[in-house]
Amino acid sequence: MMLGISLAAMLASSALAQKSPLLPAAGQRQRQLIMVGPTREVKTIASAAQLARDGATIEVDAGDYVGDTAVWTQNDLTLRAVGGRVHLIAAGKSADGKGIWVTRGERMTVEGFDFSGAAVPDRNGAGIRMDSGSLRVRDCSFMHNEMGLLTNNEPDAVLEIENSEFAYNSRPDGHNHNLYVGTIARLSVTGSYFHHAAIGHLLKSRAAVSTIAYNRLTDEEGGRASYELEFPNGGVAYVIGNVIEQGPQTENRHIISFGAEGYRWPANELYLVNNTLIDGLFLGGVFARVSAGAQVVRIVDNLLVGNGSWTLPAGAQLHDNPRVPAADLEDPAAGDFRLRPGSYAWGRRVPAGSANGVPLDPTREYQHPRRSTALQMPPTEPGALQPMARRPPSAGQ
């Protein structure tokens, strides 16, 4: 499947962006520069959206921008915060009745923005509503919206999220998610932190191909997420090197769900490799539930903590997933989920190989808060995090 093969470089390389289809079009060198801020000629982001041409770079001075909503239709846009964080506060305003920003352009990059307070009449108010096109979100946060980031069902759309945070997005009826991705071509999420959902899921993807790698999805104290990670229509899902924790106040005892609403893609394959899966339910939840009909289910090298079980179809490949007590982790209460030396699971990792040309052995690991770092040598331990000695010298917590 071509969509799956195209992801190989993204997981093999330590520089995801270098292989991304979201880079500016070839030959594009001259860029329009628009500077936005209280002391600039252009005072608002909404004005910049009207002035920008294809290929523009928009630099926004740090600070709060209240009710400053925008629709972006241009291609090859780069928007970045300068001098610190840019906080976009909806304050009852929305673009097209959908959210703080609505995006429809190809190869758009957004970096350094915090989105909060999005609320609209249909209760799907999103920090960003991605209607179509391709979008990369880097070093952004989505908090206290009805939806964090929401996409339309566009079969050619591509979304990449790097080093970002999603939390506390909710609405009264509970039909909300920190990240909700519709039936698009491809989703990639790396180095990001998802936590404290309210009834809805931490991450939900209907994409044909989803790569969820080197993230932390932990509902934590006070979080009431349903699923931590859901692929309701299957597709090809590469779930590699994530810390995924189900809290004791969960609304659903399943941590990961695949195919619960019926398979709709030609290829439906789940690769769950080198994750740390933590079940916080005293009586035990379900680490993963996979509906019958998936062509491949491969679950290997995951570190299991808690009393969880599995609900898997016949033919699922489930092996080399050691279960340990929480005491075998360095300090989970403080967010240190590394395996202690001397644990029963120490050194029990096996090579995972590849699938569809995508390497399954991790090359990076999540580093809190919201980033990932390259491993300096091949992984030896099951789970998402390798011993401290295998981290770069500057990467300690």
VOPAGU-2260 file (C-alpha; in pm, 1 decimal, decimal comma):
REM VOPAGU-2260
SITE   aa  ch    i         X         Y         Z
SITE  MET   A    0       0,0       0,0       0,0
SITE  MET   A    1     162,4     320,5    -113,0
SITE  LEU   A    2      45,9     528,6     181,0
SITE  GLY   A    3     214,8     287,7     420,9
SITE  ILE   A    4     538,7     269,8     222,4
SITE  SER   A    5     568,7     647,9     214,2
SITE  LEU   A    6     603,1     654,8     593,7
SITE  ALA   A    7     929,0     460,1     609,5
SITE  ALA   A    8    1160,0     759,0     599,2
SITE  MET   A    9     955,7     938,2     864,0
SITE  LEU   A   10    1013,8     667,0    1123,5
SITE  ALA   A   11    1370,0     584,1    1019,5
SITE  SER   A   12    1498,7     942,3    1020,6
SITE  SER   A   13    1569,3    1159,4    1323,0
SITE  ALA   A   14    1456,2    1459,5    1119,9
SITE  LEU   A   15    1094,2    1393,4    1027,4
SITE  ALA   A   16    1046,1    1726,7     854,6
SITE  GLN   A   17    1318,0    1660,3     598,9
SITE  LYS   A   18    1105,9    1387,1     440,4
SITE  SER   A   19     772,3    1560,2     477,9
SITE  PRO   A   20     530,4    1633,0     192,6
SITE  LEU   A   21     448,7    1953,1     378,4
SITE  LEU   A   22     770,7    2126,9     277,0
SITE  PRO   A   23     730,9    2428,6      42,9
SITE  ALA   A   24     693,2    2350,3    -323,8
SITE  ALA   A   25    1015,3    2306,1    -520,4
SITE  GLY   A   26    1157,0    2623,5    -666,3
SITE  GLN   A   27     979,2    2850,7    -419,9
SITE  ARG   A   28    1244,5    3095,9    -295,5
SITE  GLN   A   29    1094,4    3445,0    -261,2
SITE  ARG   A   30     865,8    3475,2      36,7
SITE  GLN   A   31     637,0    3756,9     140,4
SITE  LEU   A   32     709,7    3845,0     506,3
SITE  ILE   A   33     427,4    3983,8     720,0
SITE  MET   A   34     504,4    4088,5    1077,2
SITE  VAL   A   35     210,5    4106,1    1317,4
SITE  GLY   A   36     187,5    4267,8    1658,7
SITE  PRO   A   37      63,5    4564,4    1859,9
SITE  THR   A   38     357,0    4781,3    1746,8
SITE  ARG   A   39     361,3    4655,5    1386,6
SITE  GLU   A   40     191,2    4799,3    1084,0
SITE  VAL   A   41     -24,7    4485,5    1071,9
SITE  LYS   A   42    -192,1    4464,8    1413,3
SITE  THR   A   43    -401,3    4149,7    1386,2
SITE  ILE   A   44    -367,1    3796,8    1259,6
SITE  ALA   A   45    -700,5    3836,1    1080,4
SITE  SER   A   46    -551,2    4122,4     876,9
SITE  ALA   A   47    -247,4    3910,6     793,1
SITE  ALA   A   48    -477,5    3638,2     661,7
SITE  GLN   A   49    -627,4    3890,4     419,7
SITE  LEU   A   50    -288,7    4022,5     305,3
SITE  ALA   A   51    -100,5    3694,0     269,0
SITE  ARG   A   52     -20,7    3544,5     -68,3
SITE  ASP   A   53      85,7    3189,5    -146,5
SITE  GLY   A   54     426,0    3123,1       6,6
SITE  ALA   A   55     408,9    3396,6     271,4
SITE  THR   A   56     584,5    3384,2     606,6
SITE  ILE   A   57     386,5    3542,7     889,2
SITE  GLU   A   58     570,0    3624,3    1211,4
SITE  VAL   A   59     352,1    3706,9    1512,4
SITE  ASP   A   60     492,7    3885,9    1816,5
SITE  ALA   A   61     445,9    3708,2    2149,1
SITE  GLY   A   62     139,6    3799,0    2353,4
SITE  ASP   A   63    -234,8    3749,1    2380,4
SITE  TYR   A   64    -455,5    3785,7    2072,3
SITE  VAL   A   65    -817,7    3795,2    2182,0
SITE  GLY   A   66   -1095,7    3713,3    1935,7
SITE  ASP   A   67    -841,7    3728,5    1652,0
SITE  THR   A   68    -976,3    3450,2    1428,5
SITE  ALA   A   69    -878,8    3369,1    1070,5
SITE  VAL   A   70    -942,5    3150,6     766,6
SITE  TRP   A   71    -631,6    3043,5     576,2
SITE  THR   A   72    -672,3    2939,7     211,2
SITE  GLN   A   73    -322,4    3011,2      78,7
SITE  ASN   A   74     -65,4    2743,6      -4,8
SITE  ASP   A   75     286,9    2714,8     138,1
SITE  LEU   A   76     221,5    2942,4     435,2
SITE  THR   A   77     447,7    2951,9     740,0
SITE  LEU   A   78     312,3    3107,2    1059,4
SITE  ARG   A   79     539,3    3129,8    1361,0
SITE  ALA   A   80     547,1    3299,9    1698,2
SITE  VAL   A   81     849,5    3521,9    1764,8
SITE  GLY   A   82     983,0    3641,6    2099,4
SITE  GLY   A   83     781,6    3388,9    2298,4
SITE  ARG   A   84     440,6    3221,8    2294,5
SITE  VAL   A   85     142,4    3356,9    2103,6
SITE  HIS   A   86    -180,8    3286,1    2291,6
SITE  LEU   A   87    -494,7    3287,4    2077,0
SITE  ILE   A   88    -799,5    3333,2    2299,7
SITE  ALA   A   89   -1133,4    3282,3    2124,8
SITE  ALA   A   90   -1342,7    3496,1    2364,7
SITE  GLY   A   91   -1666,2    3400,3    2189,5
SITE  LYS   A   92   -1535,9    3460,4    1836,3
SITE  SER   A   93   -1490,3    3199,9    1564,0
SITE  ALA   A   94   -1390,4    3171,7    1199,2
SITE  ASP   A   95   -1673,8    3038,4     979,5
SITE  GLY   A   96   -1847,4    2917,3    1294,2
SITE  LYS   A   97   -1584,1    2642,4    1327,6
SITE  GLY   A   98   -1296,7    2753,0    1546,8
SITE  ILE   A   99   -1016,3    2999,1    1606,3
SITE  TRP   A  100    -844,0    2914,0    1279,6
SITE  VAL   A  101    -976,7    2732,8     974,3
SITE  THR   A  102    -714,9    2598,3     730,6
SITE  ARG   A  103    -766,0    2496,3     366,6
SITE  GLY   A  104    -423,9    2544,4     206,1
SITE  GLU   A  105    -157,5    2298,2     105,1
SITE  ARG   A  106     174,7    2268,7     291,7
SITE  MET   A  107      92,3    2505,1     575,4
SITE  THR   A  108     315,5    2516,0     885,1
SITE  VAL   A  109     212,3    2658,9    1223,1
SITE  GLU   A  110     465,2    2691,6    1505,3
SITE  GLY   A  111     459,1    2834,4    1856,8
SITE  PHE   A  112      86,0    2910,6    1907,7
SITE  ASP   A  113    -146,8    2829,8    2199,7
SITE  PHE   A  114    -516,9    2789,3    2113,8
SITE  SER   A  115    -782,4    2818,8    2385,2
SITE  GLY   A  116   -1149,1    2889,8    2441,9
SITE  ALA   A  117   -1294,7    2780,9    2106,2
SITE  ALA   A  118   -1672,4    2731,1    2130,9
SITE  VAL   A  119   -1936,0    2747,3    1855,1
SITE  PRO   A  120   -2311,2    2678,2    1827,8
SITE  ASP   A  121   -2268,6    2319,1    1703,8
SITE  ARG   A  122   -2030,2    2255,9    1995,2
SITE  ASN   A  123   -1742,3    2146,3    1771,0
SITE  GLY   A  124   -1538,2    2461,5    1830,4
SITE  ALA   A  125   -1173,2    2376,4    1760,1
SITE  GLY   A  126    -845,7    2552,2    1814,1
SITE  ILE   A  127    -777,6    2462,2    1450,6
SITE  ARG   A  128   -1037,1    2324,5    1213,1
SITE  MET   A  129    -855,9    2167,7     918,4
SITE  ASP   A  130   -1105,8    2168,0     633,0
SITE  SER   A  131    -869,2    2044,0     361,1
SITE  GLY   A  132    -511,1    2056,7     234,9
SITE  SER   A  133    -200,0    1964,1     430,3
SITE  LEU   A  134     -90,8    2105,4     762,4
SITE  ARG   A  135     202,7    2071,7     996,4
SITE  VAL   A  136     155,0    2183,2    1358,3
SITE  ARG   A  137     474,7    2219,0    1560,5
SITE  ASP   A  138     524,3    2329,8    1922,6
SITE  CYS   A  139     160,5    2433,6    1972,6
SITE  SER   A  140     -93,0    2371,8    2247,5
SITE  PHE   A  141    -469,9    2316,5    2239,8
SITE  MET   A  142    -641,7    2356,5    2575,5
SITE  HIS   A  143    -989,7    2439,1    2705,4
SITE  ASN   A  144   -1157,6    2425,2    2364,4
SITE  GLU   A  145   -1461,7    2216,0    2275,7
SITE  MET   A  146   -1230,3    2021,8    2041,8
SITE  GLY   A  147    -854,3    2055,9    2039,0
SITE  LEU   A  148    -786,9    2009,2    1667,8
SITE  LEU   A  149   -1054,0    1873,6    1433,7
SITE  THR   A  150   -1029,7    1774,6    1067,4
SITE  ASN   A  151   -1290,4    1727,0     796,8
SITE  ASN   A  152   -1327,3    1400,2     606,3
SITE  GLU   A  153   -1103,3    1484,9     308,9
SITE  PRO   A  154    -943,4    1178,7     142,9
SITE  ASP   A  155    -632,6    1365,7      23,1
SITE  ALA   A  156    -561,7    1565,7     340,1
SITE  VAL   A  157    -240,0    1520,0     538,8
SITE  LEU   A  158    -183,1    1628,5     900,2
SITE  GLU   A  159     146,6    1622,1    1088,2
SITE  ILE   A  160     177,0    1715,2    1455,5
SITE  GLU   A  161     511,9    1754,0    1627,8
SITE  ASN   A  162     604,5    1844,2    1986,5
SITE  SER   A  163     259,8    1974,6    2079,1
SITE  GLU   A  164      19,3    1945,1    2372,6
SITE  PHE   A  165    -353,1    1865,1    2393,5
SITE  ALA   A  166    -546,6    1881,8    2720,8
SITE  TYR   A  167    -870,1    1985,8    2895,9
SITE  ASN   A  168   -1072,4    2012,2    2575,9
SITE  SER   A  169   -1435,6    1937,6    2657,3
SITE  ARG   A  170   -1799,9    2018,3    2601,2
SITE  PRO   A  171   -2106,9    1939,9    2813,8
SITE  ASP   A  172   -2233,5    1640,1    2614,0
SITE  GLY   A  173   -1898,0    1464,2    2618,1
SITE  HIS   A  174   -1870,8    1420,8    2239,5
SITE  ASN   A  175   -1531,0    1582,3    2233,7
SITE  HIS   A  176   -1173,2    1474,4    2181,1
SITE  ASN   A  177    -834,3    1630,4    2237,5
SITE  LEU   A  178    -749,2    1542,5    1876,3
SITE  TYR   A  179   -1010,4    1417,4    1629,1
SITE  VAL   A  180    -890,8    1324,8    1280,6
SITE  GLY   A  181   -1145,5    1235,0    1014,1
SITE  THR   A  182   -1111,8    1014,2     706,6
SITE  ILE   A  183    -797,3    1176,1     567,2
SITE  ALA   A  184    -503,7    1018,7     383,4
SITE  ARG   A  185    -244,3    1036,9     655,9
SITE  LEU   A  186    -183,9    1143,2    1014,2
SITE  SER   A  187     153,1    1161,7    1187,9
SITE  VAL   A  188     190,2    1253,9    1556,7
SITE  THR   A  189     534,0    1260,8    1720,0
SITE  GLY   A  190     685,4    1398,9    2039,3
SITE  SER   A  191     351,0    1521,4    2172,5
SITE  TYR   A  192     169,8    1515,5    2507,1
SITE  PHE   A  193    -199,8    1427,9    2543,9
SITE  HIS   A  194    -367,1    1436,5    2883,7
SITE  HIS   A  195    -680,5    1517,7    3087,1
SITE  ALA   A  196    -962,2    1453,4    2846,0
SITE  ALA   A  197   -1320,9    1478,1    2970,6
SITE  ILE   A  198   -1523,4    1174,8    2855,8
SITE  GLY   A  199   -1392,3    1203,0    2498,5
SITE  HIS   A  200   -1072,6    1040,1    2374,2
SITE  LEU   A  201    -715,4    1160,4    2402,7
SITE  LEU   A  202    -659,3    1085,5    2032,6
SITE  LYS   A  203    -903,3     957,2    1770,9
SITE  SER   A  204    -803,6     893,1    1409,9
SITE  ARG   A  205   -1003,4     769,7    1111,4
SITE  ALA   A  206    -707,5     825,5     874,6
SITE  ALA   A  207    -608,7     568,2     614,2
SITE  VAL   A  208    -258,2     566,8     764,8
SITE  SER   A  209    -179,9     682,0    1118,3
SITE  THR   A  210     168,9     702,2    1265,7
SITE  ILE   A  211     159,4     763,0    1640,5
SITE  ALA   A  212     520,8     752,7    1755,2
SITE  TYR   A  213     716,8     873,2    2058,8
SITE  ASN   A  214     431,9    1046,8    2241,5
SITE  ARG   A  215     289,1    1051,5    2592,2
SITE  LEU   A  216     -85,8     983,6    2619,7
SITE  THR   A  217    -158,2     974,9    2991,8
SITE  ASP   A  218    -496,0    1063,4    3138,4
SITE  GLU   A  219    -350,6    1123,2    3486,1
SITE  GLU   A  220    -518,1    1231,3    3809,3
SITE  GLY   A  221    -856,1    1387,5    3735,7
SITE  GLY   A  222    -859,3    1281,4    3372,1
SITE  ARG   A  223   -1177,2    1105,1    3253,5
SITE  ALA   A  224   -1092,3     999,7    2899,1
SITE  SER   A  225   -1282,8     721,2    2728,9
SITE  TYR   A  226   -1023,3     561,0    2499,1
SITE  GLU   A  227    -668,2     685,5    2519,8
SITE  LEU   A  228    -619,3     599,9    2153,0
SITE  GLU   A  229    -883,7     498,6    1900,3
SITE  PHE   A  230    -886,3     401,6    1533,0
SITE  PRO   A  231   -1261,9     346,8    1485,7
SITE  ASN   A  232   -1240,2     258,4    1114,5
SITE  GLY   A  233    -906,8      78,5    1120,7
SITE  GLY   A  234    -665,9     177,8     846,1
SITE  VAL   A  235    -293,7     113,1     885,1
SITE  ALA   A  236    -176,9     223,5    1229,6
SITE  TYR   A  237     184,5     231,7    1343,1
SITE  VAL   A  238     184,9     285,5    1721,2
SITE  ILE   A  239     549,6     287,3    1825,2
SITE  GLY   A  240     735,0     407,0    2133,8
SITE  ASN   A  241     449,2     574,5    2321,5
SITE  VAL   A  242     375,0     596,9    2692,6
SITE  ILE   A  243      -1,5     528,0    2716,3
SITE  GLU   A  244    -172,8     534,2    3055,5
SITE  GLN   A  245    -534,4     472,7    3150,6
SITE  GLY   A  246    -631,1     657,6    3465,6
SITE  PRO   A  247    -856,4     524,0    3742,4
SITE  GLN   A  248   -1140,4     765,3    3650,1
SITE  THR   A  249   -1167,2     650,8    3289,2
SITE  GLU   A  250   -1507,5     642,2    3119,5
SITE  ASN   A  251   -1412,5     324,9    2927,1
SITE  ARG   A  252   -1198,2      31,8    3039,2
SITE  HIS   A  253   -1033,4      -5,4    2695,6
SITE  ILE   A  254    -705,0     179,1    2643,7
SITE  ILE   A  255    -664,7     128,4    2266,9
SITE  SER   A  256    -948,7      46,6    2027,8
SITE  PHE   A  257    -917,9     -54,9    1662,2
SITE  GLY   A  258   -1208,3    -105,8    1421,1
SITE  ALA   A  259   -1495,0     -63,0    1667,7
SITE  GLU   A  260   -1710,3     125,8    1413,9
SITE  GLY   A  261   -1634,7    -102,3    1119,1
SITE  TYR   A  262   -1344,6    -117,3     875,1
SITE  ARG   A  263   -1365,8     119,3     578,6
SITE  TRP   A  264   -1015,6     110,4     429,5
SITE  PRO   A  265    -867,3    -151,6     191,1
SITE  ALA   A  266    -583,8    -217,2     436,4
SITE  ASN   A  267    -651,8    -252,5     809,4
SITE  GLU   A  268    -335,3    -330,0    1004,7
SITE  LEU   A  269    -227,1    -251,1    1360,2
SITE  TYR   A  270     138,7    -248,5    1462,5
SITE  LEU   A  271     171,0    -191,4    1837,7
SITE  VAL   A  272     542,9    -197,0    1914,8
SITE  ASN   A  273     764,8     -84,2    2204,5
SITE  ASN   A  274     499,6     106,0    2394,9
SITE  THR   A  275     465,3     132,8    2771,2
SITE  LEU   A  276      99,3      50,4    2844,4
SITE  ILE   A  277     -22,8     132,9    3193,8
SITE  ASP   A  278    -363,1      16,2    3316,8
SITE  GLY   A  279    -469,6     219,2    3618,9
SITE  LEU   A  280    -789,1      24,0    3689,0
SITE  PHE   A  281    -762,4    -184,3    4005,0
SITE  LEU   A  282    -971,2    -470,1    3862,0
SITE  GLY   A  283    -806,1    -445,4    3522,6
SITE  GLY   A  284    -899,7    -287,3    3192,6
SITE  VAL   A  285    -819,3    -390,8    2836,7
SITE  PHE   A  286    -487,5    -290,6    2684,9
SITE  ALA   A  287    -624,3    -317,7    2330,8
SITE  ARG   A  288    -950,1    -426,7    2170,6
SITE  VAL   A  289    -927,6    -512,8    1801,0
SITE  SER   A  290   -1241,4    -600,6    1606,7
SITE  ALA   A  291   -1246,5    -902,8    1377,4
SITE  GLY   A  292   -1157,5    -829,1    1015,3
SITE  ALA   A  293    -815,3    -668,1    1042,4
SITE  GLN   A  294    -562,3    -825,2     806,1
SITE  VAL   A  295    -266,2    -783,3    1044,5
SITE  VAL   A  296    -245,3    -732,9    1420,1
SITE  ARG   A  297     111,2    -735,8    1549,0
SITE  ILE   A  298     177,2    -658,6    1916,7
SITE  VAL   A  299     536,3    -697,2    2034,7
SITE  ASP   A  300     791,8    -547,4    2274,9
SITE  ASN   A  301     535,8    -356,4    2479,0
SITE  LEU   A  302     592,7    -313,1    2852,5
SITE  LEU   A  303     269,5    -387,5    3038,9
SITE  VAL   A  304     189,4    -240,4    3379,6
SITE  GLY   A  305    -129,4    -327,7    3566,1
SITE  ASN   A  306    -399,5    -592,9    3544,4
SITE  GLY   A  307    -514,2    -531,3    3187,5
SITE  SER   A  308    -610,6    -802,6    2940,7
SITE  TRP   A  309    -645,9    -819,2    2559,8
SITE  THR   A  310    -944,5    -855,2    2326,9
SITE  LEU   A  311    -796,0    -967,0    1996,1
SITE  PRO   A  312    -914,4   -1155,4    1685,6
SITE  ALA   A  313    -788,6   -1494,1    1579,8
SITE  GLY   A  314    -450,7   -1473,1    1410,4
SITE  ALA   A  315    -324,6   -1173,1    1607,7
SITE  GLN   A  316      50,6   -1184,4    1669,9
SITE  LEU   A  317      97,7   -1121,0    2042,0
SITE  HIS   A  318     437,3   -1202,3    2188,5
SITE  ASP   A  319     728,7   -1065,8    2392,0
SITE  ASN   A  320     518,1    -818,6    2591,2
SITE  PRO   A  321     642,8    -856,5    2950,3
SITE  ARG   A  322     417,9    -753,1    3237,5
SITE  VAL   A  323     574,4    -582,4    3539,5
SITE  PRO   A  324     449,1    -416,5    3859,6
SITE  ALA   A  325     458,2     -37,4    3885,2
SITE  ALA   A  326     745,8     -79,1    4131,4
SITE  ASP   A  327     962,7    -192,0    3838,8
SITE  LEU   A  328     938,7     158,0    3688,1
SITE  GLU   A  329    1176,7     428,4    3804,7
SITE  ASP   A  330     919,7     678,8    3938,8
SITE  PRO   A  331     585,0     669,1    3757,8
SITE  ALA   A  332     424,8     915,7    4002,6
SITE  ALA   A  333     679,7    1171,9    3887,2
SITE  GLY   A  334     638,3    1078,4    3520,7
SITE  ASP   A  335     951,4     862,1    3495,3
SITE  PHE   A  336     829,5     543,8    3325,1
SITE  ARG   A  337    1172,0     391,2    3253,3
SITE  LEU   A  338    1229,7      29,0    3348,8
SITE  ARG   A  339    1448,0     -23,2    3655,4
SITE  PRO   A  340    1764,2    -231,6    3615,1
SITE  GLY   A  341    1714,2    -577,9    3755,6
SITE  SER   A  342    1347,8    -600,3    3654,8
SITE  TYR   A  343    1221,2    -932,3    3524,0
SITE  ALA   A  344    1168,1    -756,6    3186,9
SITE  TRP   A  345    1519,5    -612,3    3166,1
SITE  GLY   A  346    1683,7    -694,4    2831,3
SITE  ARG   A  347    1384,0    -889,7    2700,0
SITE  ARG   A  348    1325,3    -684,8    2385,9
SITE  VAL   A  349    1335,5    -867,8    2049,9
SITE  PRO   A  350    1393,0    -707,6    1706,1
SITE  ALA   A  351    1061,0    -601,0    1552,8
SITE  GLY   A  352    1165,1    -578,2    1188,1
SITE  SER   A  353     949,4    -377,9     948,2
SITE  ALA   A  354     607,3    -368,3     785,4
SITE  ASN   A  355     515,2    -219,1     447,3
SITE  GLY   A  356     869,3     -83,5     430,2
SITE  VAL   A  357     826,8      97,3     762,8
SITE  PRO   A  358    1087,7      12,0    1031,1
SITE  LEU   A  359     916,9     -89,8    1354,9
SITE  ASP   A  360    1220,9     -74,3    1582,3
SITE  PRO   A  361    1220,2     266,5    1755,3
SITE  THR   A  362    1488,6     520,7    1669,4
SITE  ARG   A  363    1368,6     791,2    1909,2
SITE  GLU   A  364    1189,6     821,2    2243,0
SITE  TYR   A  365     952,4    1064,3    2406,9
SITE  GLN   A  366    1112,4    1328,3    2629,0
SITE  HIS   A  367     893,1    1525,9    2865,9
SITE  PRO   A  368     758,4    1780,6    2810,1
SITE  ARG   A  369     641,0    1741,2    2449,5
SITE  ARG   A  370     941,4    1647,4    2243,2
SITE  SER   A  371    1133,2    1341,6    2131,5
SITE  THR   A  372    1504,4    1269,4    2116,5
SITE  ALA   A  373    1711,7    1030,5    1908,2
SITE  LEU   A  374    1836,2     708,6    2064,5
SITE  GLN   A  375    2213,0     690,9    2060,3
SITE  MET   A  376    2221,6     314,0    2015,6
SITE  PRO   A  377    1972,0      42,1    1924,7
SITE  PRO   A  378    1702,7     -21,8    2187,2
SITE  THR   A  379    1751,2    -311,4    2427,1
SITE  GLU   A  380    1445,4    -283,3    2652,9
SITE  PRO   A  381    1073,9    -334,2    2592,9
SITE  GLY   A  382     855,0     -29,5    2632,8
SITE  ALA   A  383     875,5     330,1    2519,2
SITE  LEU   A  384    1179,6     445,3    2716,5
SITE  GLN   A  385    1532,9     314,5    2720,9
SITE  PRO   A  386    1775,9     338,3    3015,7
SITE  MET   A  387    1912,4     684,9    3085,8
SITE  ALA   A  388    2257,2     578,5    2960,7
SITE  ARG   A  389    2109,4     543,3    2611,7
SITE  ARG   A  390    1984,8     900,5    2596,5
SITE  PRO   A  391    2180,2    1195,8    2457,8
SITE  PRO   A  392    2390,7    1363,4    2731,7
SITE  SER   A  393    2164,5    1673,0    2732,6
SITE  ALA   A  394    1834,5    1483,9    2741,8
SITE  GLY   A  395    1795,6    1405,6    3110,9
SITE  GLN   A  396    1465,6    1483,6    3279,3
